[in-house]
Amino acid sequence: MKKYIVVFAISAFIMPSLLYSTNALVQVQSIEEFDNIIKKSLQPVVAQFHSGCPICNATREHVKEVMLHYSDVRFLEIDINKVPNLTERYSITALPTVLIFEPSCTQPAYIITGPTRDDLDSKIKKVLLEKK
């Protein structure tokens, strides 16, 4: 069974014990940490970028609901105030934005601004199906 990573960005502190576990929302604290996870991941990654606004918090809840159904995907949170270089790298101009990466890829397969739960679910399914 292939493993995938979902990255979701939001403000919070990192819990090192969760860094390499699946089905946990990991808070990324640096661009180096993000790069390390993305490049070495054998799983798809979903990342949400936000700044703590109410809409961003609603998207965070969508991600938390969706991640319960994908134990083979990694989920990350990135607070743009703590890791601003990533917004420039991926040309993120609106929040919340979710990036979905295929395993070991540094460019996202999908970029979704203001995603709903259904948006997230359908794009994750597409990435998983493409890797089978």
C-alpha positions in Angstrom: 0.0 0.0 0.0 1.4 3.4 -1.0 1.6 6.2 1.6 0.8 9.8 0.8 1.3 13.2 2.5 -1.2 16.0 2.9 0.2 19.4 4.0 -1.9 21.9 5.7 -0.4 25.2 6.9 -1.6 27.0 10.1 -0.2 28.6 13.2 0.8 26.2 15.9 3.8 24.6 17.6 5.5 21.5 16.2 5.3 18.2 18.0 8.4 16.3 16.9 6.8 13.0 17.8 4.2 13.6 15.0 6.7 14.6 12.3 7.0 11.1 10.7 3.7 9.7 11.8 0.7 9.5 9.4 -2.8 10.7 9.9 -1.6 13.6 12.2 -1.6 17.3 11.4 2.0 18.4 11.6 2.9 22.0 12.1 5.9 23.0 9.9 8.2 25.5 11.5 10.8 26.2 8.8 11.3 26.0 5.0 14.0 23.4 5.6 11.6 21.2 7.5 9.0 21.5 4.8 11.5 20.7 2.0 12.8 17.7 3.9 9.3 16.3 4.3 8.2 16.9 0.7 11.4 15.6 -0.9 11.6 12.4 1.1 7.9 11.6 1.3 6.7 8.3 -0.1 3.2 9.6 0.5 1.1 12.4 -1.1 1.2 15.6 0.9 -1.6 18.2 1.5 -0.5 21.6 2.8 -2.7 24.4 3.8 -1.3 27.9 4.1 -3.0 30.4 6.3 -2.6 33.2 8.8 -5.2 32.3 11.4 -8.2 34.1 9.9 -11.7 32.7 10.4 -12.0 31.3 6.9 -8.5 29.7 7.3 -9.7 28.1 10.6 -12.8 26.7 8.8 -10.6 25.2 6.1 -8.4 23.7 8.9 -11.6 21.9 10.2 -12.2 20.6 6.6 -8.7 19.2 6.5 -9.0 17.6 9.9 -12.3 15.9 8.8 -10.8 14.7 5.5 -7.6 13.4 7.1 -9.6 10.9 9.1 -10.3 9.0 5.8 -6.7 8.9 4.5 -4.2 7.2 6.8 -1.9 6.9 3.8 -1.6 10.7 3.3 0.6 13.2 5.2 -1.1 16.4 6.4 1.0 19.5 7.3 0.1 23.0 8.5 2.1 26.1 7.7 1.6 29.5 9.3 2.6 32.0 6.6 3.8 34.4 9.4 6.3 31.8 10.5 7.4 30.4 7.1 6.7 33.3 4.6 9.2 32.1 1.9 6.8 29.2 1.0 4.1 31.6 -0.1 6.5 33.3 -2.5 7.8 29.9 -3.8 4.4 28.7 -4.7 2.9 32.2 -5.7 0.2 32.0 -3.0 -1.7 35.3 -3.1 -4.9 34.4 -1.3 -5.6 32.5 1.9 -6.5 29.8 2.8 -4.7 27.9 0.1 -4.1 24.1 0.0 -1.4 22.5 -2.0 -1.6 18.8 -2.8 1.7 17.1 -3.7 2.4 13.7 -5.2 5.0 11.6 -3.4 8.6 13.0 -3.5 7.5 15.9 -5.8 8.4 19.5 -5.0 5.7 21.0 -7.3 2.1 20.6 -6.3 -0.3 18.6 -8.4 -3.1 20.8 -7.2 -3.4 24.3 -5.8 -6.8 25.1 -4.3 -7.8 28.4 -2.8 -10.6 28.3 -0.2 -11.3 24.6 -0.6 -14.4 22.8 0.7 -14.3 19.4 2.2 -15.5 17.9 -1.1 -12.7 19.8 -3.0 -10.1 18.3 -0.8 -11.5 14.8 -0.9 -11.8 14.7 -4.7 -8.3 16.0 -5.3 -6.7 13.7 -2.8 -8.5 10.7 -4.4 -7.2 11.8 -7.8 -3.6 11.9 -6.6 -4.0 8.5 -4.9 -5.5 6.9 -8.0 -2.7 8.3 -10.2 -0.1 6.6 -8.1 -1.7 3.1 -8.2 
